[in-house]
Each structure stands twice: as C-alpha cells, then as structure tokens.
C-alpha cells in the first residue's frame, strides 16, 4: 500500500480568520517504508503571518513573499497525493486549510474517507495521555532533536516513525514467495529503518541476575 505522510504550516489557526498555508510537506510510504519520493514547498500566503504562528515555524513575511503561490503548485501537489492514503496528525486542521486553498481556486476538496488521523489513533491507544507529536516521539523513543521549530518535512519524518509504532508495525517487512519446490524464502525489504534495537546486558547486570536466580529461584516449579 502506498501512503503519504502530510503536514502543513500556516499563518494562523483558523481559516475563518483568513489564515493561509505557508508550507506543505509530504513523504511517501510504500508498505510502511519511506521511499525517495517527497513533495515540499514554501508558499506565499498573500497575507501577514500571525505572531503566534511565527513563533511556531519561524517563517517571516519577507521570506514568504518571495515564494510561489498555492495556485502555482496545486496541480503538482494533487498529482503527488492522488489515489494515496493520507496520514496526518490532527487531520481536521490540515484538511481545513488545504480544502480552503482548493476552494479558493474552485478545485475539488480532499475527502476525509481516505485519511488516517494519527491524533485519533493515539487518543484511542493512550486515553488520557499526552498525544502531541513531541509526546509520542518521547513515548516511542524517537529522536526529535531536529524539531527546534515546527517545519513540515521534519514533522513528516517524525510522524512516519510514530505512525509505524502506532500501528504496531515495528518489525522489518517480509516478502513471502512460494517457489515451484514449495519452499518459502524470506526477503527483507531494502532500506528498512524500523528494526527493534537489541540492548545487551552488561557484566554487572549479568552478575546481579545470577545472584537473583540463586537466592530467589531455589524451588523447582516444574
């Protein structure tokens, strides 16, 4: 299955207040493995960035004024995501802004029936716990040190790893093929980055374990 991790940055929170998109980032996944295909652009929102948004992503009005407008990249963007499932953290926010941009141009809106909201997945899996992207990175021990500010491609890279953990697909994918002699061959998918890390016990821990077994496991339970 081909999926697209998607993230946007905007001039502010609500489209009702006239806020627009300033950055779109997309990373393609095939069978939960990142491919080399990406889509990324900065956008001229044709309005000022709010102070709160500037603190989040750091994109100034001066920088954005030199970028392309959404109408200049819309066809390339729609072609990139066509017929692919979208994976978005807090999909309601991103879709509202994307569909607002599409509506301005008279384009068909993106439907939510082929969208996975990782915020909803996390809420169902960890009720009552923090489920921001940073919180999920911490839970799954994903290095988010590059996320000094919110930028679309960095957030997509982190979300791709969070998504794989949320769906419990942390093992390397296997390709099962039956040959004529009815033997099964196992083939690891190339460039898979999601192997479990094996942590070996150090000598002190091994000695403590031996002491524990000697003192606590005196009875034969079998």
Helices and strands as residue ranges (DSSP letters): E 2-10, G 15-17, E 21-30, E 33-42, H 51-57, H 61-64, H 70-81, E 85-88, H 91-104, G 112-114, E 115-117, H 118-125, H 133-139, H 152-166, E 174-178, E 184-188, H 203-216
